[in-house]
Amino acid sequence: MADKGLKKRLQVLVLSMMFIALIILVGGSWNIFSQISEIHNLEKHIDPIEHVVYGRRGNIRASDGSPLAVSINLYSLHIDFGTEGFDHEGFKKGFRKTVSQLSTILKDKSPYQYKVWLKKGYKKKSRYFRISSKKINYSTLEKIRKIPFFDQSKYRSGLIVSKNALRSYPLQFKLGRTIGRLNRENLDGEVQASGKYGIEEGYQEVLKGGKGIYRKERASSGWIQNLIDKPELGNDVITTIDIQIQDAVENALAAKVKQTKADWGTAIVMDIKTGDIVALSNLELNKKEEIIEGEQNYAIGNAGNIEPGSTFKVASLLTCLETEKIDTSKVYDTENGIWQVADQKVKDSDWKEGGHGKLTVSEIIQKSSNVGTAKMVTEVFGKHPDKFINRLYYLKLNEPFHLNIKGLGVPEIRHPSQDNWWGTTLAWMSFGYGLKMTPLHTLCLYNAIANEGVMMEPRLVKEVVSHKDGVIEQFPPTVRVNSIGSLENIHKIQNILQETVEYGTGRKLKTEKYHFSGKTGTAQIAVQGKGYVSKAYYASFAGYFPSEHPEYSCIVVIANPKFHGYYGGQIAGPVFRQIADRLYSYDIDINQKGDFVKAPLQKYGVKEFRGYKKDIKNIYSYLEVDTMLKATTPIIHVMNKKGKNLSYNEKLKKSVVPNLDGMSASDAIYLLENRDYHVHISGEGHVIKQSVAPGTKLKKGGHIYLQLN
């Protein structure tokens, strides 16, 4: 009986425990299903998340459509080694081929480096392992996706591709201060990127893309995104810049800044008839004596608002001629090159014992006599200096330009009614001291002289183009001053500027191939509160070409050259000449309007030289010379043989020093600096000697010395 009672109690206990377990199980299941139901109910009520997205920022382009600033999509590459479906077997099997092709395509690591790097990520099972720090374009991404391991689905390959919208400036530091930059390189984000300076800032409202909205919503399969409002693309800004002329300007300027170890250099080229700025460059040397983009826009900005020196004498001459009190034949005694004015002495910049003596007004400008200019202006305006200043104001040399760029230089030209007008101010101002102007203001005056007295407003932007509607806004050429003086006086000044190059301070620059006109300038550098700095000068040259039918005006200013002299004719003039020479080979129309004589090249014989294929082809075409220019490389070697012209291409190997004999300085510098060599130049013209023999292997950073004829 006892056993039966015990058995019955055990059965009741087991049944009770089973019942309790069932209750717990049912209760727990009900709780789980309730929570799941609640989660689903919550999901149904999760509000969609809305994000702002911006349309692509518009491009800034050169006059021919070449990109100066563009918005592009670049991609970053990562691997998720921990994804559930990762193809471990395929990764190990094709590992050697994968690292080899990554190295070949991306070119930032060797296959061995990729091998070590990817093994590190695989061992750690990293979920977001960076393949490369390099951002790639779409065509490169497509190549990556064709690598056998990465041609699988992203769940098998683990490949993660992230898209980044970036602002790119294809032409390196060309026009950097003028084109501008953005406050950040990456354009992605809910705060739109904006311009910091230059055209990027001035045309922010035109360039920026419109705002759009995309909605992120929860679905059973995850989050999905829908574009609700499509953003508008930004408009393109078309500038007046000519890429080939810009290249010529930068090469010539860079060579001189580097050769003279100058603080900075700037150069501008304008189209005579339209006022278009077709090229503009600001360059400096860094501590390693490498050419870099200028810290300031010296051509048009406040940092370039300087005393112009002798290039200003043309303005003084024009104001005097317009009074009809003097003529170009009037004679002034410049004495021994020193003239006492009040308690100070005016001294000719090229003063030497004896001075220039008696000079006509024409000769005063040709020889750039400070004494002669000061005597002329003092005689005409000494009793009424306000009339001299008012005339300068009429020429708008005291007003800023309308280029829609912040930080434009505002000239400082004092008036006799101001407290800082002294008894010596008029005399010193006559030859470019005691006032401040930007290089662009000086160029604008010379451009007007070349343009028969019509002063054009400098133009940097021609039009705004919409991707949808085409041209939506145009900025036509505008006249700044209808006439800066009588046509008779303008022609007199034109003759003087041509004679200055033929017989005056610019005589060493002249060429038999064409005529150009201009004026040298040398001004001592002043530091505010400290006065003038000893042996520190601005060297400048302003002018236009060709003299007979002007097409372009140009100014070059180089600050504080430390080697090879400091006069405008020594330092800035050769840069002007080199730019003009390059434009002659580039623009055949100039030759047709100038006095360059067309004749068969064989008649002269062909001098051995080297240069760029496009330039040489232009010359041959114009001279109607048959050639054998079938080269695929940019450098051509030309030589003479029994009166026949022979041309062939030079295959340039990047690993060795090229043959530079006969090349222009700009071409030689371009080739060498592309190989990361340091170039040192002496002389002017073309290369006649190089310190490292052609074909020699030279490490990056090596030094090469060039002697020019």
DAHU-V656701 format. One line per field, one symbol per residue. phi: phi as a letter, one per 40 degrees, with the letter a starting at -180 (. if undefined). psi: psi as a letter, one per 40 degrees, with the letter a starting at -180 (. if undefined). Layout:
BEGIN
phi->???
psi->???
END
This chain:
BEGIN
phi->.cccccccccccccccccccccccccccccccccccccccccdcbccccbbcbbcdcccbbcccgccbabcbcbbbbbbccbcccdcccccccbdccccccdccccfbacdcccccccccccccfccacccacccbcccccccccccdcccccccccgcbbbcbcbcbbccfccgdcccgaccacccchcbccbccagcdccbdcccccccbbbbbbcbcchcbbbccbcccccccbbcccbcccdcccccccdccccccfccaaaabbbcdcbgcccaabbbbbcccgbcbcccbcccbcccccbccgcccdccccccccccgcbbcccbbccfcgbbcbfcbbcbccbdadhgcgcbcddcdcdcfccccccccccccbdcbcccccccccccgcbbccbbfbcgccbdbbcbdcccccbccddccccbgbgabacdccccdcccccccfgccccdbbbcabbcccbgcbabbcdbccbcaciccccccccdccccccccbccbccccbccabbbiacabbccbbdgbgcccfbbcbbabaaacccbdbbbabbbbcfcbbghacdccbcddcdccccdcccccbcdcccccbcccadccccgbccabacdccccccccccfbcbbcbcbccbbbbabafgccbbacbcccccbcccbdgccdccccdcccccgccbbbbgbhbcbabcbcdgccbcdgcbbbbbbc
psi->ddddddddddddddddddddddddddddddddddddddddddddehiihhihiiihiiihiideehhdhihihiiihihgeeidehgddddddeddddddddddddfeiidddddddddddddefhdghhdiehhiidddddddeehddeeiiddddehhhhhhhihigdfbeheddddaiieidheiiehhiiidiaddddfddddiiihihihhihideahihhhdhhiiiiiihhiehhdddddddddddddddddefidiiiiihihdddehheihihiihadefihihidigddeiddegihdaeeeddddddddddeeeiieeihihebfehhhhbeihhhhdfhihdaeahiiddddddefhdddddddddddedegddddddddddefeeiiigefhieihhihhiideidfhideddddddfeieihiiddddddddddddffehhihhhdhdihhiddeahehigihihdhdheiiddddddddddddddddeaeedeeiiedihiiahihhhihihheeaihhfhihhihhaiiiddghdiiiihhhhfheifaeidddddddddddddddddddgdddddeafhhhihddddihhhiiahddddddddddefhhifgfieiehihhiihfeihhhiihhhhdeihiheheiidddddddddeefihhhiiaibihehidhiiehhhiheihhhhhi.
END
